Amino acid sequence: MGTLAFEKNKNRRVGAYLTDDAKIHQINKRYLKHDTATDVIAFWFEGTLLTEKERNFLGDIVASVETAKRVAKEMKITFKEELARYLVHGTLHLLGYDDKKPKNKKVMRCRQERIVKRLCTAAER
């Protein structure tokens, strides 16, 4: 994924799962105790790491395609750009970025948008 290259983590890996609002709502409720659909959720890989391949796996990202389509239409941007935004956001969380505090949120959002812009520009070539 491009985010890992931009963040100088080329050897790291993430899993990405695309789903709909109903399924992400179910996942959000079960694992995070939030009874609502959301755009993206990131799950860090935890456990005893035995191999180099496992050490390089950061975790999984679950993104709602349904939400991405809806938001893209509302924002008058492409679906591809909005979905990229969700995947970049999730990857940044797996790399340790936090958006709970306003200062951290600003840093993360700035980094996210810079990467999304680069990815979308590269995809147009």
Backbone atoms as SQL, in Angstrom:
CREATE TABLE atoms (id INTEGER PRIMARY KEY, chain TEXT, resi INTEGER, resn TEXT, atom TEXT, x REAL, y REAL, z REAL);
INSERT INTO atoms VALUES
  (1, 'A', 1, 'MET', 'N', 0.847, -1.178, 0.000),
  (2, 'A', 1, 'MET', 'CA', 0.000, 0.000, 0.000),
  (3, 'A', 1, 'MET', 'C', 0.889, 1.237, 0.000),
  (4, 'A', 2, 'GLY', 'N', 0.498, 2.257, -0.747),
  (5, 'A', 2, 'GLY', 'CA', 1.294, 3.458, -0.891),
  (6, 'A', 2, 'GLY', 'C', 1.620, 4.164, 0.406),
  (7, 'A', 3, 'THR', 'N', 0.724, 4.134, 1.364),
  (8, 'A', 3, 'THR', 'CA', 0.960, 4.808, 2.646),
  (9, 'A', 3, 'THR', 'C', 2.207, 4.270, 3.314),
  (10, 'A', 4, 'LEU', 'N', 2.407, 2.977, 3.261),
  (11, 'A', 4, 'LEU', 'CA', 3.578, 2.371, 3.902),
  (12, 'A', 4, 'LEU', 'C', 4.858, 2.868, 3.250),
  (13, 'A', 5, 'ALA', 'N', 4.864, 3.028, 1.938),
  (14, 'A', 5, 'ALA', 'CA', 6.040, 3.558, 1.245),
  (15, 'A', 5, 'ALA', 'C', 6.280, 5.012, 1.639),
  (16, 'A', 6, 'PHE', 'N', 5.221, 5.813, 1.680),
  (17, 'A', 6, 'PHE', 'CA', 5.366, 7.220, 2.062),
  (18, 'A', 6, 'PHE', 'C', 5.867, 7.361, 3.495),
  (19, 'A', 7, 'GLU', 'N', 5.500, 6.433, 4.333),
  (20, 'A', 7, 'GLU', 'CA', 5.902, 6.473, 5.741),
  (21, 'A', 7, 'GLU', 'C', 7.186, 5.683, 5.998),
  (22, 'A', 8, 'LYS', 'N', 7.882, 5.327, 4.926),
  (23, 'A', 8, 'LYS', 'CA', 9.159, 4.603, 5.014),
  (24, 'A', 8, 'LYS', 'C', 9.023, 3.280, 5.767),
  (25, 'A', 9, 'ASN', 'N', 7.973, 2.560, 5.448),
  (26, 'A', 9, 'ASN', 'CA', 7.702, 1.241, 6.029),
  (27, 'A', 9, 'ASN', 'C', 7.380, 0.246, 4.917),
  (28, 'A', 10, 'LYS', 'N', 8.163, 0.276, 3.839),
  (29, 'A', 10, 'LYS', 'CA', 7.874, -0.545, 2.660),
  (30, 'A', 10, 'LYS', 'C', 7.753, -2.033, 2.963),
  (31, 'A', 11, 'ASN', 'N', 8.481, -2.519, 3.933),
  (32, 'A', 11, 'ASN', 'CA', 8.465, -3.950, 4.237),
  (33, 'A', 11, 'ASN', 'C', 7.296, -4.358, 5.125),
  (34, 'A', 12, 'ARG', 'N', 6.545, -3.393, 5.607),
  (35, 'A', 12, 'ARG', 'CA', 5.397, -3.696, 6.469),
  (36, 'A', 12, 'ARG', 'C', 4.198, -4.021, 5.595),
  (37, 'A', 13, 'ARG', 'N', 3.248, -4.748, 6.161),
  (38, 'A', 13, 'ARG', 'CA', 2.045, -5.132, 5.421),
  (39, 'A', 13, 'ARG', 'C', 0.801, -4.884, 6.264),
  (40, 'A', 14, 'VAL', 'N', -0.306, -4.672, 5.577),
  (41, 'A', 14, 'VAL', 'CA', -1.608, -4.572, 6.239),
  (42, 'A', 14, 'VAL', 'C', -2.611, -5.393, 5.431),
  (43, 'A', 15, 'GLY', 'N', -3.662, -5.834, 6.092),
  (44, 'A', 15, 'GLY', 'CA', -4.769, -6.477, 5.397),
  (45, 'A', 15, 'GLY', 'C', -5.868, -5.444, 5.219),
  (46, 'A', 16, 'ALA', 'N', -6.517, -5.440, 4.073),
  (47, 'A', 16, 'ALA', 'CA', -7.600, -4.487, 3.819),
  (48, 'A', 16, 'ALA', 'C', -8.850, -5.261, 3.413),
  (49, 'A', 17, 'TYR', 'N', -9.939, -4.985, 4.110),
  (50, 'A', 17, 'TYR', 'CA', -11.212, -5.650, 3.860),
  (51, 'A', 17, 'TYR', 'C', -12.265, -4.596, 3.555),
  (52, 'A', 18, 'LEU', 'N', -12.930, -4.755, 2.426),
  (53, 'A', 18, 'LEU', 'CA', -13.960, -3.808, 2.011),
  (54, 'A', 18, 'LEU', 'C', -15.319, -4.439, 2.271),
  (55, 'A', 19, 'THR', 'N', -16.217, -3.645, 2.857),
  (56, 'A', 19, 'THR', 'CA', -17.517, -4.177, 3.243),
  (57, 'A', 19, 'THR', 'C', -18.593, -3.108, 3.079),
  (58, 'A', 20, 'ASP', 'N', -19.779, -3.380, 3.584),
  (59, 'A', 20, 'ASP', 'CA', -20.877, -2.412, 3.516),
  (60, 'A', 20, 'ASP', 'C', -21.164, -1.843, 4.912),
  (61, 'A', 21, 'ASP', 'N', -22.106, -0.920, 4.989),
  (62, 'A', 21, 'ASP', 'CA', -22.418, -0.266, 6.264),
  (63, 'A', 21, 'ASP', 'C', -22.940, -1.240, 7.316),
  (64, 'A', 22, 'ALA', 'N', -23.764, -2.197, 6.894),
  (65, 'A', 22, 'ALA', 'CA', -24.328, -3.149, 7.860),
  (66, 'A', 22, 'ALA', 'C', -23.223, -3.976, 8.524),
  (67, 'A', 23, 'LYS', 'N', -22.283, -4.452, 7.732),
  (68, 'A', 23, 'LYS', 'CA', -21.212, -5.299, 8.278),
  (69, 'A', 23, 'LYS', 'C', -20.252, -4.481, 9.142),
  (70, 'A', 24, 'ILE', 'N', -19.895, -3.271, 8.726),
  (71, 'A', 24, 'ILE', 'CA', -18.962, -2.474, 9.531),
  (72, 'A', 24, 'ILE', 'C', -19.640, -2.034, 10.832),
  (73, 'A', 25, 'HIS', 'N', -20.961, -1.825, 10.783),
  (74, 'A', 25, 'HIS', 'CA', -21.728, -1.522, 11.996),
  (75, 'A', 25, 'HIS', 'C', -21.620, -2.700, 12.961),
  (76, 'A', 26, 'GLN', 'N', -21.813, -3.893, 12.445),
  (77, 'A', 26, 'GLN', 'CA', -21.722, -5.110, 13.256),
  (78, 'A', 26, 'GLN', 'C', -20.319, -5.257, 13.873),
  (79, 'A', 27, 'ILE', 'N', -19.288, -5.019, 13.086),
  (80, 'A', 27, 'ILE', 'CA', -17.900, -5.118, 13.572),
  (81, 'A', 27, 'ILE', 'C', -17.634, -4.044, 14.622),
  (82, 'A', 28, 'ASN', 'N', -18.080, -2.825, 14.353),
  (83, 'A', 28, 'ASN', 'CA', -17.887, -1.705, 15.271),
  (84, 'A', 28, 'ASN', 'C', -18.555, -1.984, 16.620),
  (85, 'A', 29, 'LYS', 'N', -19.755, -2.530, 16.569),
  (86, 'A', 29, 'LYS', 'CA', -20.496, -2.845, 17.799),
  (87, 'A', 29, 'LYS', 'C', -19.825, -3.983, 18.567),
  (88, 'A', 30, 'ARG', 'N', -19.442, -5.017, 17.860),
  (89, 'A', 30, 'ARG', 'CA', -18.864, -6.197, 18.517),
  (90, 'A', 30, 'ARG', 'C', -17.494, -5.918, 19.143),
  (91, 'A', 31, 'TYR', 'N', -16.616, -5.261, 18.402),
  (92, 'A', 31, 'TYR', 'CA', -15.236, -5.111, 18.866),
  (93, 'A', 31, 'TYR', 'C', -14.940, -3.786, 19.564),
  (94, 'A', 32, 'LEU', 'N', -15.645, -2.724, 19.184),
  (95, 'A', 32, 'LEU', 'CA', -15.360, -1.407, 19.765),
  (96, 'A', 32, 'LEU', 'C', -16.501, -0.879, 20.627),
  (97, 'A', 33, 'LYS', 'N', -17.607, -1.627, 20.685),
  (98, 'A', 33, 'LYS', 'CA', -18.769, -1.263, 21.503),
  (99, 'A', 33, 'LYS', 'C', -19.412, 0.048, 21.065),
  (100, 'A', 34, 'HIS', 'N', -19.306, 0.377, 19.769),
  (101, 'A', 34, 'HIS', 'CA', -19.957, 1.554, 19.199),
  (102, 'A', 34, 'HIS', 'C', -21.103, 1.060, 18.326),
  (103, 'A', 35, 'ASP', 'N', -22.327, 1.398, 18.686),
  (104, 'A', 35, 'ASP', 'CA', -23.505, 0.891, 17.986),
  (105, 'A', 35, 'ASP', 'C', -23.869, 1.770, 16.793),
  (106, 'A', 36, 'THR', 'N', -22.956, 1.859, 15.836),
  (107, 'A', 36, 'THR', 'CA', -23.167, 2.672, 14.650),
  (108, 'A', 36, 'THR', 'C', -22.237, 2.208, 13.533),
  (109, 'A', 37, 'ALA', 'N', -22.633, 2.515, 12.313),
  (110, 'A', 37, 'ALA', 'CA', -21.731, 2.266, 11.187),
  (111, 'A', 37, 'ALA', 'C', -20.642, 3.333, 11.227),
  (112, 'A', 38, 'THR', 'N', -19.538, 3.075, 10.590),
  (113, 'A', 38, 'THR', 'CA', -18.444, 4.038, 10.510),
  (114, 'A', 38, 'THR', 'C', -17.770, 3.874, 9.159),
  (115, 'A', 39, 'ASP', 'N', -16.812, 4.730, 8.863),
  (116, 'A', 39, 'ASP', 'CA', -16.143, 4.646, 7.566),
  (117, 'A', 39, 'ASP', 'C', -15.012, 3.620, 7.550),
  (118, 'A', 40, 'VAL', 'N', -14.192, 3.612, 8.598),
  (119, 'A', 40, 'VAL', 'CA', -13.025, 2.728, 8.617),
  (120, 'A', 40, 'VAL', 'C', -12.671, 2.342, 10.048),
  (121, 'A', 41, 'ILE', 'N', -12.209, 1.112, 10.221),
  (122, 'A', 41, 'ILE', 'CA', -11.742, 0.610, 11.515),
  (123, 'A', 41, 'ILE', 'C', -10.397, -0.067, 11.281),
  (124, 'A', 42, 'ALA', 'N', -9.459, 0.158, 12.191),
  (125, 'A', 42, 'ALA', 'CA', -8.146, -0.495, 12.104),
  (126, 'A', 42, 'ALA', 'C', -7.954, -1.389, 13.323),
  (127, 'A', 43, 'PHE', 'N', -7.460, -2.586, 13.084),
  (128, 'A', 43, 'PHE', 'CA', -7.174, -3.546, 14.152),
  (129, 'A', 43, 'PHE', 'C', -5.690, -3.899, 14.117),
  (130, 'A', 44, 'TRP', 'N', -4.987, -3.590, 15.205),
  (131, 'A', 44, 'TRP', 'CA', -3.567, -3.941, 15.295),
  (132, 'A', 44, 'TRP', 'C', -3.423, -5.439, 15.456),
  (133, 'A', 45, 'PHE', 'N', -2.375, -5.979, 14.849),
  (134, 'A', 45, 'PHE', 'CA', -2.058, -7.395, 15.011),
  (135, 'A', 45, 'PHE', 'C', -1.386, -7.575, 16.357),
  (136, 'A', 46, 'GLU', 'N', -1.896, -8.478, 17.154),
  (137, 'A', 46, 'GLU', 'CA', -1.307, -8.755, 18.459),
  (138, 'A', 46, 'GLU', 'C', -1.052, -10.244, 18.571),
  (139, 'A', 47, 'GLY', 'N', -0.038, -10.587, 19.305),
  (140, 'A', 47, 'GLY', 'CA', 0.245, -12.000, 19.521),
  (141, 'A', 47, 'GLY', 'C', 1.733, -12.255, 19.535),
  (142, 'A', 48, 'THR', 'N', 2.078, -13.490, 19.714),
  (143, 'A', 48, 'THR', 'CA', 3.473, -13.883, 19.710),
  (144, 'A', 48, 'THR', 'C', 3.931, -13.959, 18.264),
  (145, 'A', 49, 'LEU', 'N', 4.900, -13.140, 17.925),
  (146, 'A', 49, 'LEU', 'CA', 5.378, -13.090, 16.547),
  (147, 'A', 49, 'LEU', 'C', 6.549, -14.046, 16.381),
  (148, 'A', 50, 'LEU', 'N', 6.381, -14.991, 15.482),
  (149, 'A', 50, 'LEU', 'CA', 7.391, -16.020, 15.321),
  (150, 'A', 50, 'LEU', 'C', 8.268, -15.820, 14.100),
  (151, 'A', 51, 'THR', 'N', 7.700, -15.326, 13.029),
  (152, 'A', 51, 'THR', 'CA', 8.468, -15.205, 11.795),
  (153, 'A', 51, 'THR', 'C', 8.640, -13.742, 11.413),
  (154, 'A', 52, 'GLU', 'N', 9.600, -13.494, 10.520),
  (155, 'A', 52, 'GLU', 'CA', 9.809, -12.124, 10.048),
  (156, 'A', 52, 'GLU', 'C', 8.562, -11.616, 9.329),
  (157, 'A', 53, 'LYS', 'N', 7.915, -12.503, 8.594),
  (158, 'A', 53, 'LYS', 'CA', 6.685, -12.131, 7.890),
  (159, 'A', 53, 'LYS', 'C', 5.627, -11.649, 8.879),
  (160, 'A', 54, 'GLU', 'N', 5.483, -12.347, 9.985),
  (161, 'A', 54, 'GLU', 'CA', 4.515, -11.943, 11.007),
  (162, 'A', 54, 'GLU', 'C', 4.930, -10.636, 11.678),
  (163, 'A', 55, 'ARG', 'N', 6.223, -10.447, 11.892),
  (164, 'A', 55, 'ARG', 'CA', 6.697, -9.206, 12.520),
  (165, 'A', 55, 'ARG', 'C', 6.402, -7.999, 11.638),
  (166, 'A', 56, 'ASN', 'N', 6.339, -8.209, 10.340),
  (167, 'A', 56, 'ASN', 'CA', 6.092, -7.111, 9.410),
  (168, 'A', 56, 'ASN', 'C', 4.611, -6.834, 9.170),
  (169, 'A', 57, 'PHE', 'N', 3.739, -7.660, 9.738),
  (170, 'A', 57, 'PHE', 'CA', 2.303, -7.457, 9.566),
  (171, 'A', 57, 'PHE', 'C', 1.790, -6.522, 10.652),
  (172, 'A', 58, 'LEU', 'N', 1.244, -5.373, 10.242),
  (173, 'A', 58, 'LEU', 'CA', 0.759, -4.372, 11.195),
  (174, 'A', 58, 'LEU', 'C', -0.642, -4.671, 11.710),
  (175, 'A', 59, 'GLY', 'N', -1.525, -5.116, 10.838),
  (176, 'A', 59, 'GLY', 'CA', -2.899, -5.368, 11.244),
  (177, 'A', 59, 'GLY', 'C', -3.843, -5.286, 10.068),
  (178, 'A', 60, 'ASP', 'N', -5.132, -5.208, 10.381),
  (179, 'A', 60, 'ASP', 'CA', -6.177, -5.196, 9.358),
  (180, 'A', 60, 'ASP', 'C', -6.954, -3.888, 9.375),
  (181, 'A', 61, 'ILE', 'N', -7.394, -3.507, 8.195),
  (182, 'A', 61, 'ILE', 'CA', -8.244, -2.330, 8.025),
  (183, 'A', 61, 'ILE', 'C', -9.560, -2.813, 7.421),
  (184, 'A', 62, 'VAL', 'N', -10.668, -2.352, 7.985),
  (185, 'A', 62, 'VAL', 'CA', -11.996, -2.648, 7.442),
  (186, 'A', 62, 'VAL', 'C', -12.593, -1.311, 7.014),
  (187, 'A', 63, 'ALA', 'N', -12.991, -1.205, 5.744),
  (188, 'A', 63, 'ALA', 'CA', -13.535, 0.053, 5.226),
  (189, 'A', 63, 'ALA', 'C', -14.895, -0.186, 4.586),
  (190, 'A', 64, 'SER', 'N', -15.787, 0.768, 4.764),
  (191, 'A', 64, 'SER', 'CA', -17.129, 0.674, 4.190),
  (192, 'A', 64, 'SER', 'C', -17.168, 1.296, 2.797),
  (193, 'A', 65, 'VAL', 'N', -17.374, 0.452, 1.803),
  (194, 'A', 65, 'VAL', 'CA', -17.513, 0.902, 0.423),
  (195, 'A', 65, 'VAL', 'C', -18.783, 1.740, 0.283),
  (196, 'A', 66, 'GLU', 'N', -19.822, 1.325, 0.976),
  (197, 'A', 66, 'GLU', 'CA', -21.106, 2.034, 0.931),
  (198, 'A', 66, 'GLU', 'C', -20.946, 3.481, 1.419),
  (199, 'A', 67, 'THR', 'N', -20.251, 3.659, 2.539),
  (200, 'A', 67, 'THR', 'CA', -20.015, 5.003, 3.065),
  (201, 'A', 67, 'THR', 'C', -19.143, 5.803, 2.110),
  (202, 'A', 68, 'ALA', 'N', -18.104, 5.178, 1.567),
  (203, 'A', 68, 'ALA', 'CA', -17.207, 5.875, 0.638),
  (204, 'A', 68, 'ALA', 'C', -17.972, 6.380, -0.584),
  (205, 'A', 69, 'LYS', 'N', -18.875, 5.573, -1.116),
  (206, 'A', 69, 'LYS', 'CA', -19.673, 5.997, -2.275),
  (207, 'A', 69, 'LYS', 'C', -20.572, 7.174, -1.920),
  (208, 'A', 70, 'ARG', 'N', -21.219, 7.084, -0.770),
  (209, 'A', 70, 'ARG', 'CA', -22.138, 8.141, -0.334),
  (210, 'A', 70, 'ARG', 'C', -21.386, 9.456, -0.096),
  (211, 'A', 71, 'VAL', 'N', -20.285, 9.387, 0.644),
  (212, 'A', 71, 'VAL', 'CA', -19.511, 10.593, 0.963),
  (213, 'A', 71, 'VAL', 'C', -18.899, 11.192, -0.304),
  (214, 'A', 72, 'ALA', 'N', -18.393, 10.349, -1.187),
  (215, 'A', 72, 'ALA', 'CA', -17.805, 10.843, -2.438),
  (216, 'A', 72, 'ALA', 'C', -18.836, 11.639, -3.235),
  (217, 'A', 73, 'LYS', 'N', -20.041, 11.116, -3.298),
  (218, 'A', 73, 'LYS', 'CA', -21.112, 11.811, -4.022),
  (219, 'A', 73, 'LYS', 'C', -21.428, 13.149, -3.349),
  (220, 'A', 74, 'GLU', 'N', -21.544, 13.139, -2.019),
  (221, 'A', 74, 'GLU', 'CA', -21.836, 14.371, -1.269),
  (222, 'A', 74, 'GLU', 'C', -20.731, 15.412, -1.437),
  (223, 'A', 75, 'MET', 'N', -19.473, 14.955, -1.434),
  (224, 'A', 75, 'MET', 'CA', -18.324, 15.868, -1.503),
  (225, 'A', 75, 'MET', 'C', -17.918, 16.201, -2.942),
  (226, 'A', 76, 'LYS', 'N', -18.589, 15.548, -3.903),
  (227, 'A', 76, 'LYS', 'CA', -18.286, 15.738, -5.328),
  (228, 'A', 76, 'LYS', 'C', -16.818, 15.402, -5.640),
  (229, 'A', 77, 'ILE', 'N', -16.404, 14.259, -5.120),
  (230, 'A', 77, 'ILE', 'CA', -15.073, 13.731, -5.404),
  (231, 'A', 77, 'ILE', 'C', -15.253, 12.300, -5.914),
  (232, 'A', 78, 'THR', 'N', -14.171, 11.695, -6.359),
  (233, 'A', 78, 'THR', 'CA', -14.304, 10.329, -6.862),
  (234, 'A', 78, 'THR', 'C', -14.394, 9.333, -5.707),
  (235, 'A', 79, 'PHE', 'N', -15.078, 8.240, -5.996),
  (236, 'A', 79, 'PHE', 'CA', -15.166, 7.139, -5.042),
  (237, 'A', 79, 'PHE', 'C', -13.765, 6.636, -4.706),
  (238, 'A', 80, 'LYS', 'N', -12.919, 6.537, -5.725),
  (239, 'A', 80, 'LYS', 'CA', -11.553, 6.044, -5.545),
  (240, 'A', 80, 'LYS', 'C', -10.788, 6.897, -4.526),
  (241, 'A', 81, 'GLU', 'N', -10.934, 8.216, -4.629),
  (242, 'A', 81, 'GLU', 'CA', -10.250, 9.117, -3.695),
  (243, 'A', 81, 'GLU', 'C', -10.754, 8.919, -2.269),
  (244, 'A', 82, 'GLU', 'N', -12.060, 8.811, -2.109),
  (245, 'A', 82, 'GLU', 'CA', -12.613, 8.663, -0.759),
  (246, 'A', 82, 'GLU', 'C', -12.224, 7.314, -0.155),
  (247, 'A', 83, 'LEU', 'N', -12.265, 6.266, -0.942),
  (248, 'A', 83, 'LEU', 'CA', -11.852, 4.955, -0.438),
  (249, 'A', 83, 'LEU', 'C', -10.364, 4.966, -0.092),
  (250, 'A', 84, 'ALA', 'N', -9.556, 5.609, -0.916),
  (251, 'A', 84, 'ALA', 'CA', -8.120, 5.745, -0.614),
  (252, 'A', 84, 'ALA', 'C', -7.937, 6.457, 0.721),
  (253, 'A', 85, 'ARG', 'N', -8.739, 7.479, 0.973),
  (254, 'A', 85, 'ARG', 'CA', -8.667, 8.228, 2.229),
  (255, 'A', 85, 'ARG', 'C', -8.899, 7.296, 3.424),
  (256, 'A', 86, 'TYR', 'N', -9.873, 6.406, 3.322),
  (257, 'A', 86, 'TYR', 'CA', -10.165, 5.471, 4.416),
  (258, 'A', 86, 'TYR', 'C', -9.003, 4.511, 4.640),
  (259, 'A', 87, 'LEU', 'N', -8.445, 3.999, 3.547),
  (260, 'A', 87, 'LEU', 'CA', -7.339, 3.045, 3.674),
  (261, 'A', 87, 'LEU', 'C', -6.075, 3.719, 4.210),
  (262, 'A', 88, 'VAL', 'N', -5.823, 4.939, 3.773),
  (263, 'A', 88, 'VAL', 'CA', -4.680, 5.698, 4.300),
  (264, 'A', 88, 'VAL', 'C', -4.895, 5.974, 5.781),
  (265, 'A', 89, 'HIS', 'N', -6.084, 6.400, 6.144),
  (266, 'A', 89, 'HIS', 'CA', -6.400, 6.709, 7.542),
  (267, 'A', 89, 'HIS', 'C', -6.167, 5.485, 8.432),
  (268, 'A', 90, 'GLY', 'N', -6.698, 4.351, 8.011),
  (269, 'A', 90, 'GLY', 'CA', -6.511, 3.122, 8.779),
  (270, 'A', 90, 'GLY', 'C', -5.054, 2.725, 8.896),
  (271, 'A', 91, 'THR', 'N', -4.317, 2.854, 7.809),
  (272, 'A', 91, 'THR', 'CA', -2.890, 2.506, 7.826),
  (273, 'A', 91, 'THR', 'C', -2.119, 3.419, 8.767),
  (274, 'A', 92, 'LEU', 'N', -2.434, 4.701, 8.754),
  (275, 'A', 92, 'LEU', 'CA', -1.753, 5.630, 9.668),
  (276, 'A', 92, 'LEU', 'C', -2.015, 5.246, 11.120),
  (277, 'A', 93, 'HIS', 'N', -3.234, 4.828, 11.425),
  (278, 'A', 93, 'HIS', 'CA', -3.513, 4.347, 12.786),
  (279, 'A', 93, 'HIS', 'C', -2.630, 3.148, 13.118),
  (280, 'A', 94, 'LEU', 'N', -2.495, 2.216, 12.187),
  (281, 'A', 94, 'LEU', 'CA', -1.669, 1.031, 12.429),
  (282, 'A', 94, 'LEU', 'C', -0.196, 1.389, 12.600),
  (283, 'A', 95, 'LEU', 'N', 0.206, 2.517, 12.033),
  (284, 'A', 95, 'LEU', 'CA', 1.589, 2.988, 12.179),
  (285, 'A', 95, 'LEU', 'C', 1.784, 3.816, 13.448),
  (286, 'A', 96, 'GLY', 'N', 0.707, 3.998, 14.218),
  (287, 'A', 96, 'GLY', 'CA', 0.830, 4.688, 15.495),
  (288, 'A', 96, 'GLY', 'C', 0.274, 6.092, 15.553),
  (289, 'A', 97, 'TYR', 'N', -0.260, 6.602, 14.459),
  (290, 'A', 97, 'TYR', 'CA', -0.872, 7.932, 14.490),
  (291, 'A', 97, 'TYR', 'C', -2.167, 7.864, 15.297),
  (292, 'A', 98, 'ASP', 'N', -2.470, 8.963, 15.983),
  (293, 'A', 98, 'ASP', 'CA', -3.651, 9.026, 16.841),
  (294, 'A', 98, 'ASP', 'C', -4.431, 10.287, 16.505),
  (295, 'A', 99, 'ASP', 'N', -5.750, 10.200, 16.500),
  (296, 'A', 99, 'ASP', 'CA', -6.568, 11.381, 16.209),
  (297, 'A', 99, 'ASP', 'C', -7.574, 11.690, 17.310),
  (298, 'A', 100, 'LYS', 'N', -7.268, 11.263, 18.519),
  (299, 'A', 100, 'LYS', 'CA', -8.170, 11.515, 19.661),
  (300, 'A', 100, 'LYS', 'C', -8.080, 12.971, 20.133),
  (301, 'A', 101, 'LYS', 'N', -6.868, 13.497, 20.232),
  (302, 'A', 101, 'LYS', 'CA', -6.677, 14.882, 20.680),
  (303, 'A', 101, 'LYS', 'C', -6.617, 15.803, 19.462),
  (304, 'A', 102, 'PRO', 'N', -7.150, 17.031, 19.580),
  (305, 'A', 102, 'PRO', 'CA', -7.177, 17.955, 18.441),
  (306, 'A', 102, 'PRO', 'C', -5.816, 18.162, 17.772),
  (307, 'A', 103, 'LYS', 'N', -4.761, 18.306, 18.554),
  (308, 'A', 103, 'LYS', 'CA', -3.427, 18.531, 17.979),
  (309, 'A', 103, 'LYS', 'C', -2.989, 17.317, 17.156),
  (310, 'A', 104, 'ASN', 'N', -3.186, 16.126, 17.716),
  (311, 'A', 104, 'ASN', 'CA', -2.813, 14.899, 17.007),
  (312, 'A', 104, 'ASN', 'C', -3.680, 14.689, 15.772),
  (313, 'A', 105, 'LYS', 'N', -4.956, 15.040, 15.901),
  (314, 'A', 105, 'LYS', 'CA', -5.890, 14.889, 14.786),
  (315, 'A', 105, 'LYS', 'C', -5.451, 15.752, 13.607),
  (316, 'A', 106, 'LYS', 'N', -5.013, 16.967, 13.906),
  (317, 'A', 106, 'LYS', 'CA', -4.563, 17.883, 12.860),
  (318, 'A', 106, 'LYS', 'C', -3.330, 17.325, 12.149),
  (319, 'A', 107, 'VAL', 'N', -2.384, 16.802, 12.922),
  (320, 'A', 107, 'VAL', 'CA', -1.165, 16.218, 12.349),
  (321, 'A', 107, 'VAL', 'C', -1.525, 15.026, 11.465),
  (322, 'A', 108, 'MET', 'N', -2.382, 14.158, 11.992),
  (323, 'A', 108, 'MET', 'CA', -2.761, 12.957, 11.247),
  (324, 'A', 108, 'MET', 'C', -3.523, 13.314, 9.978),
  (325, 'A', 109, 'ARG', 'N', -4.466, 14.221, 10.081),
  (326, 'A', 109, 'ARG', 'CA', -5.262, 14.602, 8.909),
  (327, 'A', 109, 'ARG', 'C', -4.388, 15.243, 7.834),
  (328, 'A', 110, 'CYS', 'N', -3.436, 16.066, 8.247),
  (329, 'A', 110, 'CYS', 'CA', -2.525, 16.704, 7.297),
  (330, 'A', 110, 'CYS', 'C', -1.710, 15.642, 6.558),
  (331, 'A', 111, 'ARG', 'N', -1.170, 14.692, 7.301),
  (332, 'A', 111, 'ARG', 'CA', -0.383, 13.604, 6.706),
  (333, 'A', 111, 'ARG', 'C', -1.269, 12.768, 5.783),
  (334, 'A', 112, 'GLN', 'N', -2.453, 12.464, 6.240),
  (335, 'A', 112, 'GLN', 'CA', -3.411, 11.675, 5.457),
  (336, 'A', 112, 'GLN', 'C', -3.708, 12.341, 4.121),
  (337, 'A', 113, 'GLU', 'N', -4.035, 13.617, 4.148),
  (338, 'A', 113, 'GLU', 'CA', -4.407, 14.311, 2.919),
  (339, 'A', 113, 'GLU', 'C', -3.227, 14.449, 1.964),
  (340, 'A', 114, 'ARG', 'N', -2.033, 14.618, 2.505),
  (341, 'A', 114, 'ARG', 'CA', -0.833, 14.684, 1.666),
  (342, 'A', 114, 'ARG', 'C', -0.640, 13.353, 0.923),
  (343, 'A', 115, 'ILE', 'N', -0.812, 12.253, 1.639),
  (344, 'A', 115, 'ILE', 'CA', -0.645, 10.933, 1.026),
  (345, 'A', 115, 'ILE', 'C', -1.757, 10.661, 0.015),
  (346, 'A', 116, 'VAL', 'N', -2.998, 10.981, 0.359),
  (347, 'A', 116, 'VAL', 'CA', -4.120, 10.766, -0.568),
  (348, 'A', 116, 'VAL', 'C', -3.882, 11.547, -1.858),
  (349, 'A', 117, 'LYS', 'N', -3.436, 12.778, -1.727),
  (350, 'A', 117, 'LYS', 'CA', -3.165, 13.603, -2.909),
  (351, 'A', 117, 'LYS', 'C', -2.090, 12.958, -3.779),
  (352, 'A', 118, 'ARG', 'N', -1.015, 12.487, -3.154),
  (353, 'A', 118, 'ARG', 'CA', 0.063, 11.834, -3.912),
  (354, 'A', 118, 'ARG', 'C', -0.427, 10.565, -4.595),
  (355, 'A', 119, 'LEU', 'N', -1.194, 9.764, -3.871),
  (356, 'A', 119, 'LEU', 'CA', -1.706, 8.516, -4.445),
  (357, 'A', 119, 'LEU', 'C', -2.636, 8.787, -5.625),
  (358, 'A', 120, 'CYS', 'N', -3.523, 9.752, -5.466),
  (359, 'A', 120, 'CYS', 'CA', -4.475, 10.061, -6.532),
  (360, 'A', 120, 'CYS', 'C', -3.771, 10.664, -7.742),
  (361, 'A', 121, 'THR', 'N', -2.769, 11.485, -7.501),
  (362, 'A', 121, 'THR', 'CA', -1.988, 12.069, -8.594),
  (363, 'A', 121, 'THR', 'C', -1.226, 10.975, -9.331),
  (364, 'A', 122, 'ALA', 'N', -0.623, 10.060, -8.579),
  (365, 'A', 122, 'ALA', 'CA', 0.124, 8.953, -9.189),
  (366, 'A', 122, 'ALA', 'C', -0.805, 8.047, -9.990),
  (367, 'A', 123, 'ALA', 'N', -2.023, 7.843, -9.512),
  (368, 'A', 123, 'ALA', 'CA', -2.983, 6.971, -10.194),
  (369, 'A', 123, 'ALA', 'C', -3.454, 7.570, -11.518),
  (370, 'A', 124, 'GLU', 'N', -3.405, 8.895, -11.618),
  (371, 'A', 124, 'GLU', 'CA', -3.845, 9.571, -12.843),
  (372, 'A', 124, 'GLU', 'C', -2.825, 9.452, -13.963),
  (373, 'A', 125, 'ARG', 'N', -1.583, 9.171, -13.618),
  (374, 'A', 125, 'ARG', 'CA', -0.518, 9.106, -14.639),
  (375, 'A', 125, 'ARG', 'C', -0.638, 7.892, -15.498);
